[in-house]
Amino acid sequence: MQSKAAPTAHQVMSDGVFTFVLRVVNIVAALGLGILTARLLGPAGKGVYALPMVQAGLISTFFTGLASSTAFYLLNRNAGRRIVGIASLSALLLVVGGSVAVAIVALISRTPWAGIAAIVSLPAVAATNLVTGYVTGIKRIRFATTLTFATTLATFALMAVGLFLVARSAWVAIVVWIVATTLVAIVAYAVMLVHARSLDAGEPVPFRGFLNMTAKVGATNFVSLLNYRADLYIVAVLLPPAALGLYTVAVSAAESLLVPTQVAALVTSPHIGGLERSRAAALAARCVRNNMLASTVVCAALFAIAPWIVGLLYGQAFLPLVPALRILLLGVVALSLGSPISSYYTLKLGKPEIPLVLAGLSAAICISVTVLLVPHLGLSGAAIGSTVAYIGGQGLGIAYFGRMTGLRWTTVLIPTLDDLRLYYDFARRAWT
């Protein structure tokens, strides 16, 4: 007899197959974009191109709260189409506040030109996060994956035109990045508005409550970003642009291996938010086990062939990043475990403050270790700081999750025979 969890599991895995395939295509496009900009701009130009993206990424992390809050109210509060207006107003406030914050960061770092470019990109980031939360809330995960791919594809296409036909300049690359992300965001927002008309009006959404949750989730993700991005910001401040260009490639290469684990976290998030607590916890644990297995296999493979693959794709000028890349791969295995657990706290319990505290502890480790080591070890010191923080933070998170749910660490981390049977059953059904 098929268990009650089977229909949900098969739906999740069906979405997962679609998402995984599109994410693989997306990562290939992103890889092509990275190679294109690295080859045509070189390490120094790559660093100049990355600087406004780094500044925008730091501040716009608060915008990710829009996605979680929108999804939470649609999944748990029957918000209906009312959510669009409340979320849009919140997005506007975040863009205004974010612009001020970016300006301050740019002035402190003495890069006002990068601040201007970063500010122009903020509305598109806010709109993309809002749409992502909406489609998660209506359980249309495939649209979220398509949105990510569309952004990458548009950027790649326009980047090729700009760098080959206009000029091989970091400024051309920056303008292309802004134009591509803005165009995709406008289209996605318009599609959301049209679809929202088909929803019921829903229950009233308290603006203060929505904004409060958005701020909490945004703060959590900001601290998490410092946890696994503080190294990048410290490199940008302490080392020259060429070093930033090398390190951004190392970070991008390492994070590209998170694609299989991001798929699992993405497609399970609406189900974790919609199931009752014990089943939601069990699904989150299964997702973590899947991520542990997938990330270990993929990271081990890249660790072995890192020098060859970097030289082939990016050129000999980027070979100095290999030691840092290998160190980052060790941390990526740990980093892959956190998203399902964060979804449980945020979308099921409505308590984003729990991941916030855990991320804060990890970020403190990352910042202190990175600042200490970068002046002496350069890029490898930054990678060590991140990896130590990844392992420490995720270890604490898994321990606390086990304590709250009553699940043993072996249940959370080690794949079971039931997992393998489910994968086999799904593969057989898909083949049939």
C-alpha positions as CSV (number, residue, x, y, z in Angstrom):
1,M,0.0,0.0,0.0
2,Q,1.3,3.4,-0.9
3,S,2.0,5.7,2.2
4,K,0.3,9.0,2.7
5,A,3.6,10.7,2.2
6,A,4.1,9.1,-1.3
7,P,2.0,11.5,-3.3
8,T,3.7,14.5,-1.8
9,A,7.1,12.9,-2.3
10,H,6.4,12.1,-6.0
11,Q,5.1,15.6,-6.6
12,V,8.2,17.0,-5.0
13,M,10.5,14.7,-7.0
14,S,8.6,15.5,-10.2
15,D,9.2,19.2,-9.6
16,G,12.7,18.3,-8.7
17,V,13.5,16.7,-12.0
18,F,12.2,19.7,-13.9
19,T,14.0,22.1,-11.6
20,F,17.2,20.1,-11.7
21,V,17.3,19.9,-15.5
22,L,16.7,23.6,-15.8
23,R,19.2,24.4,-13.1
24,V,21.8,22.4,-14.9
25,V,21.1,24.3,-18.1
26,N,21.2,27.5,-16.0
27,I,24.5,26.6,-14.5
28,V,25.9,25.9,-17.9
29,A,24.8,29.4,-19.1
30,A,26.2,31.0,-15.9
31,L,29.4,29.2,-16.5
32,G,29.5,30.5,-20.0
33,L,28.8,34.0,-18.7
34,G,31.6,33.7,-16.2
35,I,34.1,32.4,-18.8
36,L,33.1,35.1,-21.2
37,T,33.7,37.9,-18.7
38,A,36.8,36.4,-17.4
39,R,38.4,35.8,-20.8
40,L,37.5,39.2,-22.2
41,L,38.0,41.3,-19.1
42,G,40.9,39.5,-17.3
43,P,41.3,39.3,-13.5
44,A,41.4,43.1,-13.0
45,G,38.5,43.9,-15.2
46,K,36.5,41.0,-13.7
47,G,37.1,42.6,-10.3
48,V,35.9,46.0,-11.4
49,Y,32.8,44.4,-13.0
50,A,32.1,42.4,-9.8
51,L,32.4,45.4,-7.4
52,P,28.9,47.0,-7.9
53,M,27.4,43.5,-7.9
54,V,29.1,42.8,-4.6
55,Q,27.7,46.0,-3.1
56,A,24.2,45.4,-4.4
57,G,24.3,41.8,-3.2
58,L,25.2,42.9,0.3
59,I,22.3,45.3,0.7
60,S,19.7,43.5,-1.4
61,T,19.9,40.4,0.7
62,F,17.3,42.1,2.9
63,F,15.0,41.8,0.0
64,T,14.9,38.0,0.2
65,G,12.5,38.5,3.1
66,L,9.9,39.5,0.5
67,A,10.0,36.0,-0.9
68,S,9.6,34.2,2.4
69,S,6.9,36.5,3.7
70,T,4.8,36.4,0.5
71,A,5.1,32.6,0.4
72,F,4.2,32.3,4.2
73,Y,1.0,34.4,3.9
74,L,-0.1,32.6,0.8
75,L,0.5,29.1,2.3
76,N,-0.7,29.7,5.8
77,R,-2.9,32.8,6.0
78,N,-5.1,32.5,2.8
79,A,-3.9,35.9,1.7
80,G,-5.2,35.7,-1.9
81,R,-4.5,38.5,-4.3
82,R,-4.3,41.0,-1.4
83,I,-0.8,39.9,-0.9
84,V,0.4,41.6,-4.1
85,G,-0.3,45.1,-2.9
86,I,1.2,44.7,0.5
87,A,4.3,43.0,-0.9
88,S,4.8,45.7,-3.5
89,L,4.5,48.5,-1.0
90,S,7.0,46.7,1.2
91,A,9.3,46.2,-1.8
92,L,9.2,50.0,-2.5
93,L,10.2,50.8,1.1
94,L,13.0,48.3,0.9
95,V,14.4,49.8,-2.3
96,V,14.4,53.3,-0.8
97,G,16.2,52.1,2.4
98,G,18.5,49.9,0.4
99,S,19.5,52.8,-1.8
100,V,20.6,54.8,1.2
101,A,22.5,51.9,2.6
102,V,24.3,51.2,-0.7
103,A,25.3,54.9,-0.9
104,I,26.8,54.8,2.6
105,V,28.8,51.6,1.7
106,A,30.0,53.1,-1.5
107,L,31.2,56.3,0.2
108,I,33.0,54.4,2.9
109,S,34.7,52.2,0.4
110,R,35.5,55.2,-1.8
111,T,33.8,53.7,-4.8
112,P,30.8,56.0,-5.6
113,W,30.6,54.9,-9.2
114,A,30.0,51.3,-8.1
115,G,27.3,52.6,-5.6
116,I,25.4,54.3,-8.4
117,A,25.3,51.1,-10.5
118,A,24.3,49.0,-7.5
119,I,21.4,51.4,-6.6
120,V,20.0,51.2,-10.2
121,S,19.9,47.4,-9.9
122,L,17.9,47.3,-6.7
123,P,14.3,47.6,-8.0
124,A,14.8,44.5,-10.2
125,V,16.2,42.5,-7.3
126,A,13.2,43.5,-5.2
127,A,10.7,42.6,-7.9
128,T,12.3,39.2,-8.6
129,N,12.2,38.3,-4.9
130,L,8.5,39.3,-4.7
131,V,7.6,37.1,-7.7
132,T,9.7,34.2,-6.3
133,G,7.7,34.3,-3.1
134,Y,4.4,34.5,-5.0
135,V,5.0,31.5,-7.1
136,T,6.3,29.5,-4.1
137,G,3.1,30.5,-2.3
138,I,0.9,29.2,-5.1
139,K,3.1,26.1,-5.4
140,R,4.3,26.9,-8.9
141,I,8.0,26.2,-8.2
142,R,8.8,25.6,-11.9
143,F,8.1,29.3,-12.6
144,A,10.7,30.3,-10.0
145,T,13.3,28.1,-11.7
146,T,12.3,29.5,-15.1
147,L,12.7,33.0,-13.8
148,T,16.3,32.3,-12.6
149,F,17.2,30.8,-16.0
150,A,15.6,33.6,-17.9
151,T,17.8,36.1,-16.0
152,T,21.0,34.2,-16.7
153,L,20.1,33.7,-20.4
154,A,19.2,37.3,-21.0
155,T,22.4,38.5,-19.3
156,F,24.6,36.0,-21.2
157,A,23.0,37.0,-24.6
158,L,23.3,40.7,-24.0
159,M,26.8,40.4,-22.5
160,A,28.0,38.7,-25.6
161,V,26.6,41.4,-27.8
162,G,28.0,44.2,-25.6
163,L,31.5,42.9,-25.1
164,F,32.0,41.7,-28.7
165,L,30.2,44.5,-30.6
166,V,30.5,47.5,-28.3
167,A,33.7,47.3,-26.2
168,R,35.6,44.9,-24.0
169,S,35.0,47.1,-21.0
170,A,34.0,46.4,-17.4
171,W,31.6,49.4,-17.7
172,V,29.8,47.8,-20.7
173,A,29.5,44.6,-18.7
174,I,28.0,46.5,-15.7
175,V,25.4,48.2,-17.9
176,V,24.4,44.9,-19.5
177,W,24.0,43.3,-16.1
178,I,21.6,46.0,-15.0
179,V,19.6,46.1,-18.3
180,A,19.2,42.3,-18.4
181,T,18.0,41.8,-14.8
182,T,15.6,44.7,-15.1
183,L,13.9,43.5,-18.3
184,V,13.4,40.0,-16.9
185,A,12.0,41.4,-13.6
186,I,9.5,43.7,-15.4
187,V,8.2,40.8,-17.4
188,A,7.9,38.5,-14.3
189,Y,6.1,41.1,-12.3
190,A,3.6,41.7,-15.1
191,V,2.9,38.0,-15.3
192,M,2.3,37.8,-11.6
193,L,-0.1,40.7,-11.7
194,V,-2.1,39.0,-14.4
195,H,-2.2,35.7,-12.5
196,A,-3.2,37.3,-9.2
197,R,-6.5,38.4,-10.8
198,S,-7.6,34.7,-10.8
199,L,-7.1,34.4,-7.0
200,D,-9.8,35.2,-4.4
201,A,-9.4,38.4,-2.5
202,G,-8.4,36.4,0.6
203,E,-8.0,37.5,4.2
204,P,-6.6,40.9,5.1
205,V,-2.8,41.0,5.3
206,P,-1.5,43.1,8.2
207,F,1.1,45.4,6.7
208,R,3.0,45.7,10.0
209,G,3.1,41.9,10.4
210,F,4.2,41.4,6.8
211,L,6.9,44.0,7.1
212,N,8.0,42.7,10.4
213,M,8.5,39.2,9.1
214,T,10.2,40.5,5.9
215,A,12.6,42.4,8.1
216,K,13.3,39.3,10.2
217,V,13.9,37.0,7.3
218,G,16.0,39.7,5.5
219,A,18.1,40.2,8.6
220,T,18.6,36.5,8.9
221,N,19.7,36.2,5.3
222,F,21.9,39.3,5.6
223,V,23.7,37.7,8.5
224,S,23.9,34.4,6.6
225,L,25.4,36.3,3.7
226,L,28.0,37.7,6.0
227,N,28.6,34.1,7.1
228,Y,29.3,32.9,3.5
229,R,30.2,36.2,1.8
230,A,32.1,38.2,4.4
231,D,35.3,36.7,2.9
232,L,34.4,38.3,-0.5
233,Y,33.7,41.7,1.0
234,I,36.9,41.6,3.0
235,V,38.9,40.6,-0.1
236,A,37.3,43.6,-1.9
237,V,38.5,45.9,0.8
238,L,41.9,44.5,1.7
239,L,43.2,43.2,-1.7
240,P,43.5,44.7,-5.2
241,P,40.8,44.3,-7.9
242,A,42.7,41.5,-9.6
243,A,42.5,39.5,-6.4
244,L,38.8,40.2,-6.2
245,G,38.4,39.0,-9.8
246,L,40.2,35.7,-9.0
247,Y,38.2,35.2,-5.8
248,T,34.8,35.8,-7.4
249,V,35.5,33.1,-9.9
250,A,36.5,30.7,-7.1
251,V,33.3,31.5,-5.1
252,S,31.1,31.1,-8.2
253,A,32.7,27.8,-9.2
254,A,32.2,26.4,-5.6
255,E,28.6,27.7,-5.4
256,S,27.7,26.2,-8.8
257,L,28.0,22.8,-7.1
258,L,25.1,23.7,-4.8
259,V,22.7,23.4,-7.8
260,P,21.5,19.8,-6.9
261,T,21.0,20.8,-3.3
262,Q,19.3,24.1,-4.1
263,V,16.8,22.1,-6.2
264,A,15.9,19.9,-3.2
265,A,15.5,23.0,-1.0
266,L,13.5,24.9,-3.5
267,V,10.9,22.2,-4.5
268,T,10.3,21.1,-0.9
269,S,9.9,24.6,0.5
270,P,6.1,25.0,-0.1
271,H,5.5,21.5,1.1
272,I,7.5,22.0,4.3
273,G,5.4,25.2,4.8
274,G,2.1,23.4,4.1
275,L,2.5,20.0,6.0
276,E,1.8,19.5,9.7
277,R,4.9,19.8,11.9
278,S,6.1,16.3,12.2
279,R,5.7,15.6,8.5
280,A,7.3,18.9,7.7
281,A,10.3,18.1,9.9
282,A,10.6,14.6,8.3
283,L,10.6,16.1,4.8
284,A,13.2,18.7,5.8
285,A,15.4,15.9,7.3
286,R,15.1,13.9,4.1
287,C,16.1,16.9,2.0
288,V,19.2,17.4,4.2
289,R,20.2,13.7,3.8
290,N,19.8,14.1,0.0
291,N,21.9,17.3,0.0
292,M,24.6,15.6,2.1
293,L,25.0,12.8,-0.4
294,A,24.8,14.9,-3.5
295,S,27.2,17.6,-2.4
296,T,29.8,15.2,-1.1
297,V,30.0,13.3,-4.4
298,V,30.1,16.5,-6.6
299,C,32.6,18.4,-4.5
300,A,35.0,15.5,-4.3
301,A,35.0,15.2,-8.1
302,L,35.8,18.9,-8.6
303,F,38.4,18.9,-5.8
304,A,40.3,16.3,-7.8
305,I,40.2,18.0,-11.2
306,A,40.2,21.7,-10.1
307,P,43.6,22.7,-11.7
308,W,42.7,21.2,-15.0
309,I,39.2,22.6,-15.2
310,V,40.2,26.1,-14.1
311,G,43.0,26.3,-16.7
312,L,40.8,24.9,-19.5
313,L,37.8,27.2,-18.8
314,Y,39.3,30.4,-17.5
315,G,42.9,30.4,-18.7
316,Q,46.3,30.3,-17.0
317,A,45.8,33.7,-15.5
318,F,43.2,32.3,-13.1
319,L,45.2,29.2,-11.8
320,P,46.2,31.1,-8.6
321,L,42.6,30.6,-7.4
322,V,42.8,26.8,-7.2
323,P,44.0,26.5,-3.6
324,A,41.2,28.8,-2.4
325,L,38.7,26.9,-4.5
326,R,39.6,23.5,-3.0
327,I,39.3,24.9,0.5
328,L,35.9,26.4,-0.3
329,L,34.7,23.0,-1.6
330,L,35.0,21.5,1.9
331,G,32.7,24.2,3.2
332,V,30.2,23.8,0.4
333,V,29.3,20.3,1.6
334,A,28.3,21.8,5.0
335,L,26.6,24.9,3.4
336,S,24.3,22.7,1.4
337,L,22.6,21.4,4.5
338,G,21.1,24.6,5.8
339,S,18.3,25.7,3.4
340,P,15.8,22.9,4.2
341,I,16.1,23.5,7.9
342,S,15.7,27.3,7.4
343,S,12.5,26.6,5.4
344,Y,11.1,24.6,8.3
345,Y,11.8,27.4,10.8
346,T,10.6,30.2,8.5
347,L,7.7,28.7,6.4
348,K,6.4,26.2,8.9
349,L,7.0,27.8,12.3
350,G,7.1,31.4,11.2
351,K,10.2,32.0,13.3
352,P,13.0,33.4,11.2
353,E,14.7,34.6,14.3
354,I,16.0,31.0,14.9
355,P,18.1,30.9,11.7
356,L,19.1,34.5,12.4
357,V,20.8,33.6,15.7
358,L,22.5,30.6,14.2
359,A,23.7,32.6,11.2
360,G,24.9,35.4,13.5
361,L,27.2,33.0,15.4
362,S,28.5,31.6,12.1
363,A,29.0,35.1,10.6
364,A,31.0,36.1,13.7
365,I,33.3,33.2,13.1
366,C,33.7,33.9,9.4
367,I,34.5,37.6,9.9
368,S,37.0,37.2,12.7
369,V,38.9,34.3,11.0
370,T,38.9,36.0,7.6
371,V,40.2,39.4,8.9
372,L,42.9,37.6,10.8
373,L,44.1,35.4,7.9
374,V,43.7,37.4,4.7
375,P,46.6,39.8,5.3
376,H,48.9,36.7,5.7
377,L,47.4,34.1,3.4
378,G,45.6,36.1,0.8
379,L,42.8,34.2,-1.0
380,S,43.4,31.0,0.9
381,G,42.9,32.8,4.2
382,A,39.5,34.1,3.0
383,A,38.5,30.6,1.9
384,I,39.6,29.1,5.3
385,G,37.5,31.7,7.1
386,S,34.4,30.8,5.1
387,T,34.9,27.1,5.4
388,V,35.3,27.2,9.2
389,A,32.1,29.2,9.5
390,Y,30.2,26.9,7.2
391,I,31.1,23.8,9.2
392,G,30.6,25.4,12.6
393,G,27.3,27.1,11.7
394,Q,25.6,24.2,10.0
395,G,26.8,21.9,12.8
396,L,25.0,24.1,15.4
397,G,21.9,24.3,13.1
398,I,21.6,20.6,12.8
399,A,22.0,20.0,16.5
400,Y,19.3,22.5,17.4
401,F,17.0,21.2,14.7
402,G,17.4,17.7,16.2
403,R,16.6,19.0,19.6
404,M,13.4,20.8,18.5
405,T,12.1,17.9,16.4
406,G,13.3,14.9,18.3
407,L,15.2,13.6,15.3
408,R,18.6,12.1,15.8
409,W,21.6,13.5,13.9
410,T,21.8,10.2,12.0
411,T,18.3,10.6,10.8
412,V,19.1,14.1,9.5
413,L,22.4,13.3,7.8
414,I,22.6,9.7,6.7
415,P,20.5,8.4,3.7
416,T,18.2,5.5,4.5
417,L,17.0,2.4,2.6
418,D,13.5,4.1,2.4
419,D,15.2,7.1,0.6
420,L,16.8,4.8,-1.9
421,R,13.5,2.9,-2.4
422,L,11.7,6.2,-3.0
423,Y,14.3,7.3,-5.5
424,Y,14.0,3.9,-7.3
425,D,10.2,4.0,-7.3
426,F,10.2,7.5,-8.7
427,A,12.7,6.6,-11.4
428,R,10.6,3.5,-12.3
429,R,7.4,5.6,-12.5
430,A,9.1,8.3,-14.6
431,W,10.5,5.7,-17.0
432,T,7.1,4.0,-17.3
